[in-house]
Amino acid sequence: MRCWLELMVALIAPVLPALALAQDRPPPDTVEIAVLKQREEEPAWTTNLTRPPDDEGLAGARLALRDNETTGRITKQAFKLAEEILAPDDDPVPVFERLAAGGSRFLVLDVPAEALLRIADAAKGRDLLLFNAGSSDDRLRGPDCRDNLLHVAPSRAMLTDALAQYLVAKRWRRWFLITGRAERDRLYAEALRRAARKFGARIVAEKTWEFGPDARRTAQAEVAVFTQGAEHDVVIVADEPGEFGDLISYRTWEPRPVAGTQGLAPSAWHAAQEQWGAAQFQNRFQRLAGRPMRALDYAMWAAVRAVGEAATRTRSTDLTAIRAYLRGPAFELAAFKGVPLTFRDWDWQLRQPIPLAHPASFVSMSPQAGFLHERTPLDTLGTDKAESACSLAARSPA
């Protein structure tokens, strides 16, 4: 027995100092990120086919957390994710304050534009960095831009420019525009008109859909009559809530393709995309969430992953260092779109290619070939620096 004890001591003794040292070491540096999502009021016409999943967006953030943890094991950094989901009528500002007080310095937000501005103003001058993952409002990148707010969701101008480039490349330059009744539809239609002027298309007819969702019963007759008018190459719908856009295809007076918010639609991401490593990325998401990735999932993944990339590159968990790197010229995010993504220094919008797809098929990726820019073709999508109304534009050289 004594021999066995001596042998055990001999084996364990060299290990004890290392164990003691490991216990004395501080825990890995932790980057705390929070996701705040506010659900939208569900429209009366929502069906099981159109209802978003309960974890939309959050699942993308969770996948990014796993990706960050993979590199964090090498750099001795840890990442923590807090999640909050609000009802449509909740006030997100108190919840934001609670998350900030709990230690989250990076906050990924999917809230309406007005709430986003209130949160950005409440965060002004504090050690916090905000990411807009849900709102496409152009004014958030223009007159209402904020220095502490980075936009990972593409703007409406980016989305409609991406669509316009493809239609012009196909020589479908004459557009029949149908706009819905919602304020969001009006803003989307404004972005389409701007894109038409920018790329040389022409809106030859324009109508507002006044029938409401009840027209689903009579769409076969209503849509045909409604789409009579000037000769056109494509019907474009501006229907962000999804009230009528899906009724237009195959019911028009003339046999024409449908594009816009329905039909051939631009978005941050599409489940049928497979190039540039996207197939493997989609498979990883499918295993995690049990469903295909959606645009909001991708936006939240990009935000959380951008923080992780900056923390890895700077070997720091300090907000000042991470923020400076994210907004500096060295930052690049590999994001399964064929080119690295970067932030524009005049409005903090994430540059990114935009997929064009219909429900089951990826069609193309904009910017299209032949659309050039002095900096990068990605800056042909959305508001360029020279036309930006964001006051941040005055801070950096062209």
Steps between C-alpha positions, in 0.01 A plus 500: 500500500784737588663437162175580326465828695854602413436421134180709498677794662779476245252509215282780636764732644620644167141579403401685817683829421336511158155439652558773756613738226189422292279575801679833554453608140214742434211365289515575128405852396128513423322698230137549599252544216123545526225445244179699536214405269151650490232294329278665241124503523382198302289601197154350467599326176798313650500126432719211606694550176581866573526505881864558607656248740512593867880496504545706183818703538591345833605176334745692283650669806537161669688361201732802503562445871618146421727634227644760737559237767698290252760774452465612860645172622820589316516865611387422858186709454147408603174627351170534680162556334192644673162485325181701545177471301232768537134511408393752233368750756793480746741790546850378404692784669470370861603153382800651321596677823477175695721318249758779509496503880554123493834540322412475128706753308401384152127496424341355186156651443195399301257775593302764304689803375358742758590270788845450349562875503379530860740225605790655304437837666480337845836329429673819386826567684501158668728201446249322276490407133171428324425293189184546293403154375136558414414842359561585133390865532730719292463795738694304764798515261417860401371796700425283805834315508674450835871457565444213747279299262637258238265356240534133407155487338509632142313824437202524267723690258744209493221247443329692222831591333589131496170417330526792257847395385376153412190625317703752300758232418212288366375805304174502695497876530125576493345447841138477613512592871230387745526649849319382811319707761758480781756770573775243447366437151519869421864511612584193291332661197707815554816291500387330176445837330846610609651176367321543167647850457845381608527211255295622204172312546158662462179460699239507224197436724438526871201395708413460869342175618183598686319166510648370824551132585137413416597506131650153545157357418466699176864544402466311171272771365621801697872473420448460126292817476726686743816436296367630171680812385814618330725246330750369757771237540455410867250553781662622821322481834569701814326295770723450804222370731404237240141612460460444126836446329468123476170540312654674199706226332321304223193726521622808311331621181822458303734203558768687694744407780438638849776643721545713809393398848346186344590300190865563420597663830825650634593417859799468731494121469320213330474136601575377147840673482785248478810673356806626688465250783135592557382138468711392798393813690134421427550141617649612830206731557253225407653268759479771765154642431323217315393735220650707214676828571305821442616857436465608865696193611779601266500863618526400866766241416700772322474739794607249766766355273639849422553560872673164529723568202604838639568352845713228344701736281565752778554227763288722723162510670517876545211679329717791386745270322228284343298801384806666346586182311144445375485851360855506367647405162643168619167340591364234264233240563500173307126451461432241225421754228815479292668820625595635844248732665600837646330801658460826308659782691237759405190328645627175664308282254644153441596460134372170368386326183124451479347167389207505257270201524147375482370264771680182398779618272806723526514707178789746520719710727534878468699709428471375145799477267574827325377732777821664612605737777821684584531326840317169469204371296323445833462878525274497194237364740332754726582860582849603399710743702451795266120480534486405867303722740675342799711750693766233555599546135677825582745323730685281253669567164336381176 
